[in-house]
Amino acid sequence: MIKKPFQALAILPFAFGSLLGDGSSQQFVSPFTGQYLLAQKEMSLTNRYADKFVNNVFKDNILLNLAYLGDKVTSSKDIKWDEIAKPFQYEFKLEPKKTFAFHSDVQAKFQNSLVKTTNAHFNAQEGFKTDGYLFGDGVCHLASLINWAAREAGLEVEAPTNHNFANIPDVPKEYGVSIYSNPWSRGSNALQNLYITNNKTKPVAFRFAYQDNKVKVSVVELN
């Protein structure tokens, strides 16, 4: 694949690169930083579910999960929904051979490499909402978006339980991830998790942006 010049977006404090008109990602290199955009995916938060009330529950849970991920929220006492719903950017770095997991109940083989989670367990105590079925409905959509981006970036990814029991709009079915966290079923939790290990020789950054009701995930290789 030919590497084209990395193009900065003025609205963001870091360069994301650009996309083709059909939304597919290409690999760019920045002449200033040597950063390679390996993958970039986005989804709308307006079409998570056909019912408006349920959609808004999904949306709020996704944004709250991102707030926990970025340490903007560390407990339910920190939750200010007006602040959580504002546009934002956040990134974390994953060094070679280190692992990100969506939540902290992980399989034994990842315990030594684990360095980052979303810092949440998707329950009522943490302020997550319910549509009448489960607290935290919607976070599987975020995990699936991250899974899609990470796989396209060529990282080592494991998602033991697929989300093929329900559609995830904007995300191809094969990238759906089932996420679950229950303090009394840690073994089951570990099987409903997402594990991403940096198998490259250089660090990678996961960059998140929320604007105009869309969540974007970019994976960038760093020099």
SEDOKE-12703 format. One record per residue (C-alpha): residue number from 1; x, y, z; residue in three letters. Coordinates in pm, whole numbers. Example, Ala and Ser with C-alpha at 12.3 -4.5 7.8 and 13.67 -1.06 7.14 Angstrom:
! SEDOKE-12703
+------+--------+--------+--------+------+
! resi !     px !     py !     pz ! resn !
+------+--------+--------+--------+------+
!    1 !   1230 !   -450 !    780 !  Ala !
!    2 !   1367 !   -106 !    714 !  Ser !
+------+--------+--------+--------+------+
END
This chain:
! SEDOKE-12703
+------+--------+--------+--------+------+
! resi !     px !     py !     pz ! resn !
+------+--------+--------+--------+------+
!    1 !      0 !      0 !      0 !  Met !
!    2 !    133 !    344 !    -89 !  Ile !
!    3 !    172 !    575 !    211 !  Lys !
!    4 !     34 !    920 !    151 !  Lys !
!    5 !     99 !   1243 !    345 !  Pro !
!    6 !    -73 !   1262 !    680 !  Phe !
!    7 !   -334 !   1541 !    678 !  Gln !
!    8 !   -416 !   1716 !   1006 !  Ala !
!    9 !   -774 !   1802 !   1098 !  Leu !
!   10 !   -793 !   2151 !   1240 !  Ala !
!   11 !  -1065 !   2064 !   1492 !  Ile !
!   12 !   -845 !   1815 !   1677 !  Leu !
!   13 !   -535 !   1873 !   1889 !  Pro !
!   14 !   -363 !   1578 !   1722 !  Phe !
!   15 !   -353 !   1464 !   1364 !  Ala !
!   16 !   -595 !   1186 !   1268 !  Phe !
!   17 !   -520 !   1170 !    895 !  Gly !
!   18 !   -806 !   1153 !    649 !  Ser !
!   19 !  -1042 !    902 !    495 !  Leu !
!   20 !  -1157 !    814 !    150 !  Leu !
!   21 !  -1505 !    928 !     58 !  Gly !
!   22 !  -1652 !    584 !    129 !  Asp !
!   23 !  -1517 !    590 !    486 !  Gly !
!   24 !  -1252 !    323 !    432 !  Ser !
!   25 !   -917 !    388 !    592 !  Ser !
!   26 !   -575 !    417 !    434 !  Gln !
!   27 !   -229 !    435 !    584 !  Gln !
!   28 !    -72 !    779 !    609 !  Phe !
!   29 !    262 !    904 !    731 !  Val !
!   30 !    320 !   1242 !    894 !  Ser !
!   31 !    630 !   1418 !    764 !  Pro !
!   32 !    649 !   1597 !   1100 !  Phe !
!   33 !    603 !   1315 !   1352 !  Thr !
!   34 !    649 !    990 !   1159 !  Gly !
!   35 !    311 !    866 !   1276 !  Gln !
!   36 !    129 !    606 !   1066 !  Tyr !
!   37 !   -248 !    588 !   1068 !  Leu !
!   38 !   -310 !    212 !   1062 !  Leu !
!   39 !   -689 !    216 !   1087 !  Ala !
!   40 !   -979 !    449 !   1154 !  Gln !
!   41 !  -1343 !    358 !   1216 !  Lys !
!   42 !  -1646 !    549 !   1330 !  Glu !
!   43 !  -2009 !    495 !   1422 !  Met !
!   44 !  -2307 !    721 !   1478 !  Ser !
!   45 !  -2475 !    737 !   1817 !  Leu !
!   46 !  -2809 !    829 !   1662 !  Thr !
!   47 !  -2883 !    480 !   1526 !  Asn !
!   48 !  -2782 !    243 !   1803 !  Arg !
!   49 !  -3141 !    118 !   1834 !  Tyr !
!   50 !  -3468 !    185 !   1654 !  Ala !
!   51 !  -3654 !    293 !   1969 !  Asp !
!   52 !  -3552 !    647 !   2066 !  Lys !
!   53 !  -3554 !    585 !   2443 !  Phe !
!   54 !  -3342 !    270 !   2411 !  Val !
!   55 !  -3109 !    444 !   2166 !  Asn !
!   56 !  -3047 !    723 !   2416 !  Asn !
!   57 !  -2966 !    468 !   2687 !  Val !
!   58 !  -2713 !    305 !   2454 !  Phe !
!   59 !  -2568 !    644 !   2364 !  Lys !
!   60 !  -2533 !    759 !   2726 !  Asp !
!   61 !  -2370 !    430 !   2829 !  Asn !
!   62 !  -2119 !    450 !   2544 !  Ile !
!   63 !  -2026 !    807 !   2633 !  Leu !
!   64 !  -2003 !    721 !   3003 !  Leu !
!   65 !  -1779 !    424 !   2919 !  Asn !
!   66 !  -1552 !    658 !   2723 !  Leu !
!   67 !  -1549 !    900 !   3018 !  Ala !
!   68 !  -1429 !    618 !   3244 !  Tyr !
!   69 !  -1172 !    514 !   2985 !  Leu !
!   70 !  -1027 !    866 !   2980 !  Gly !
!   71 !  -1042 !    910 !   3362 !  Asp !
!   72 !  -1286 !   1194 !   3314 !  Lys !
!   73 !  -1514 !    995 !   3545 !  Val !
!   74 !  -1381 !    766 !   3820 !  Thr !
!   75 !  -1706 !    704 !   4011 !  Ser !
!   76 !  -2076 !    784 !   3984 !  Ser !
!   77 !  -2012 !   1095 !   4197 !  Lys !
!   78 !  -1818 !   1245 !   3904 !  Asp !
!   79 !  -2099 !   1208 !   3651 !  Ile !
!   80 !  -2222 !   1529 !   3493 !  Lys !
!   81 !  -2414 !   1426 !   3185 !  Trp !
!   82 !  -2387 !   1769 !   3020 !  Asp !
!   83 !  -2008 !   1744 !   3041 !  Glu !
!   84 !  -1996 !   1382 !   2927 !  Ile !
!   85 !  -2201 !   1469 !   2618 !  Ala !
!   86 !  -1963 !   1745 !   2503 !  Lys !
!   87 !  -1722 !   1681 !   2210 !  Pro !
!   88 !  -1388 !   1544 !   2325 !  Phe !
!   89 !  -1063 !   1377 !   2222 !  Gln !
!   90 !   -867 !   1121 !   2420 !  Tyr !
!   91 !   -585 !    878 !   2353 !  Glu !
!   92 !   -387 !    606 !   2526 !  Phe !
!   93 !    -61 !    442 !   2423 !  Lys !
!   94 !      6 !     70 !   2405 !  Leu !
!   95 !    372 !    -32 !   2414 !  Glu !
!   96 !    492 !   -344 !   2230 !  Pro !
!   97 !    375 !   -673 !   2387 !  Lys !
!   98 !    133 !   -488 !   2616 !  Lys !
!   99 !   -241 !   -559 !   2630 !  Thr !
!  100 !   -560 !   -356 !   2650 !  Phe !
!  101 !   -871 !   -533 !   2779 !  Ala !
!  102 !  -1217 !   -385 !   2781 !  Phe !
!  103 !  -1267 !   -471 !   3149 !  His !
!  104 !  -1051 !   -603 !   3432 !  Ser !
!  105 !  -1168 !   -966 !   3450 !  Asp !
!  106 !   -915 !  -1117 !   3211 !  Val !
!  107 !   -797 !  -1460 !   3108 !  Gln !
!  108 !   -482 !  -1581 !   3287 !  Ala !
!  109 !   -261 !  -1553 !   2978 !  Lys !
!  110 !   -316 !  -1175 !   2968 !  Phe !
!  111 !   -258 !  -1095 !   3335 !  Gln !
!  112 !    112 !  -1016 !   3298 !  Asn !
!  113 !     78 !   -804 !   2982 !  Ser !
!  114 !   -238 !   -612 !   3083 !  Leu !
!  115 !   -176 !   -238 !   3121 !  Val !
!  116 !   -508 !    -72 !   3035 !  Lys !
!  117 !   -885 !   -123 !   3058 !  Thr !
!  118 !  -1185 !    107 !   3023 !  Thr !
!  119 !  -1191 !    128 !   3407 !  Asn !
!  120 !  -1559 !     33 !   3418 !  Ala !
!  121 !  -1786 !   -260 !   3500 !  His !
!  122 !  -2103 !   -122 !   3340 !  Phe !
!  123 !  -2327 !   -143 !   3647 !  Asn !
!  124 !  -2576 !     82 !   3826 !  Ala !
!  125 !  -2326 !    167 !   4101 !  Gln !
!  126 !  -2102 !    326 !   3840 !  Glu !
!  127 !  -2392 !    525 !   3694 !  Gly !
!  128 !  -2464 !    319 !   3385 !  Phe !
!  129 !  -2822 !    322 !   3263 !  Lys !
!  130 !  -3066 !     45 !   3179 !  Thr !
!  131 !  -3339 !     18 !   2917 !  Asp !
!  132 !  -3514 !   -240 !   3136 !  Gly !
!  133 !  -3299 !   -537 !   3036 !  Tyr !
!  134 !  -2938 !   -487 !   3145 !  Leu !
!  135 !  -2738 !   -203 !   3293 !  Phe !
!  136 !  -2469 !    -88 !   3055 !  Gly !
!  137 !  -2650 !   -178 !   2733 !  Asp !
!  138 !  -2456 !    -25 !   2445 !  Gly !
!  139 !  -2099 !    -80 !   2562 !  Val !
!  140 !  -2076 !   -386 !   2335 !  Cys !
!  141 !  -2112 !   -144 !   2044 !  His !
!  142 !  -1808 !     52 !   2159 !  Leu !
!  143 !  -1605 !   -265 !   2210 !  Ala !
!  144 !  -1702 !   -385 !   1863 !  Ser !
!  145 !  -1590 !    -59 !   1704 !  Leu !
!  146 !  -1253 !    -85 !   1882 !  Ile !
!  147 !  -1224 !   -450 !   1778 !  Asn !
!  148 !  -1283 !   -358 !   1413 !  Trp !
!  149 !  -1020 !    -84 !   1418 !  Ala !
!  150 !   -763 !   -298 !   1601 !  Ala !
!  151 !   -801 !   -591 !   1362 !  Arg !
!  152 !   -767 !   -369 !   1057 !  Glu !
!  153 !   -455 !   -218 !   1214 !  Ala !
!  154 !   -302 !   -566 !   1226 !  Gly !
!  155 !   -285 !   -593 !   1605 !  Leu !
!  156 !   -326 !   -919 !   1793 !  Glu !
!  157 !   -691 !   -936 !   1897 !  Val !
!  158 !   -899 !  -1189 !   2087 !  Glu !
!  159 !  -1273 !  -1158 !   2137 !  Ala !
!  160 !  -1390 !  -1493 !   2275 !  Pro !
!  161 !  -1765 !  -1428 !   2249 !  Thr !
!  162 !  -1923 !  -1286 !   1936 !  Asn !
!  163 !  -2221 !  -1049 !   1943 !  His !
!  164 !  -2398 !  -1236 !   1662 !  Asn !
!  165 !  -2718 !  -1259 !   1870 !  Phe !
!  166 !  -2795 !   -893 !   1790 !  Ala !
!  167 !  -2709 !   -644 !   1516 !  Asn !
!  168 !  -2463 !   -361 !   1581 !  Ile !
!  169 !  -2533 !    -81 !   1332 !  Pro !
!  170 !  -2230 !     55 !   1139 !  Asp !
!  171 !  -2011 !   -240 !   1244 !  Val !
!  172 !  -1983 !   -555 !   1026 !  Pro !
!  173 !  -2124 !   -860 !   1203 !  Lys !
!  174 !  -1791 !  -1045 !   1219 !  Glu !
!  175 !  -1647 !   -772 !   1445 !  Tyr !
!  176 !  -1923 !   -781 !   1704 !  Gly !
!  177 !  -1801 !   -842 !   2060 !  Val !
!  178 !  -2006 !   -950 !   2360 !  Ser !
!  179 !  -1906 !   -767 !   2680 !  Ile !
!  180 !  -2022 !   -869 !   3027 !  Tyr !
!  181 !  -1910 !   -796 !   3382 !  Ser !
!  182 !  -2063 !   -951 !   3693 !  Asn !
!  183 !  -1875 !   -968 !   4025 !  Pro !
!  184 !  -2003 !  -1322 !   4086 !  Trp !
!  185 !  -1906 !  -1471 !   3749 !  Ser !
!  186 !  -1547 !  -1372 !   3674 !  Arg !
!  187 !  -1485 !  -1676 !   3457 !  Gly !
!  188 !  -1778 !  -1588 !   3234 !  Ser !
!  189 !  -1669 !  -1225 !   3237 !  Asn !
!  190 !  -1325 !  -1317 !   3102 !  Ala !
!  191 !  -1490 !  -1492 !   2808 !  Leu !
!  192 !  -1699 !  -1183 !   2734 !  Gln !
!  193 !  -1415 !   -938 !   2703 !  Asn !
!  194 !  -1196 !   -785 !   2432 !  Leu !
!  195 !   -817 !   -831 !   2437 !  Tyr !
!  196 !   -583 !   -627 !   2216 !  Ile !
!  197 !   -207 !   -683 !   2231 !  Thr !
!  198 !     44 !   -467 !   2048 !  Asn !
!  199 !    234 !   -718 !   1836 !  Asn !
!  200 !    435 !   -448 !   1659 !  Lys !
!  201 !    790 !   -334 !   1735 !  Thr !
!  202 !    677 !     25 !   1799 !  Lys !
!  203 !    416 !    178 !   2031 !  Pro !
!  204 !     64 !    235 !   1902 !  Val !
!  205 !   -189 !    493 !   2014 !  Ala !
!  206 !   -564 !    447 !   2030 !  Phe !
!  207 !   -725 !    784 !   1965 !  Arg !
!  208 !  -1090 !    853 !   2037 !  Phe !
!  209 !  -1296 !   1149 !   1923 !  Ala !
!  210 !  -1661 !   1234 !   1977 !  Tyr !
!  211 !  -1825 !   1508 !   1773 !  Gln !
!  212 !  -2153 !   1555 !   1584 !  Asp !
!  213 !  -2301 !   1243 !   1747 !  Asn !
!  214 !  -2023 !   1022 !   1607 !  Lys !
!  215 !  -1753 !    825 !   1786 !  Val !
!  216 !  -1428 !    775 !   1594 !  Lys !
!  217 !  -1149 !    533 !   1684 !  Val !
!  218 !   -807 !    568 !   1522 !  Ser !
!  219 !   -507 !    338 !   1565 !  Val !
!  220 !   -173 !    510 !   1502 !  Val !
!  221 !    176 !    359 !   1498 !  Glu !
!  222 !    426 !    586 !   1673 !  Leu !
!  223 !    798 !    636 !   1618 !  Asn !
+------+--------+--------+--------+------+
END
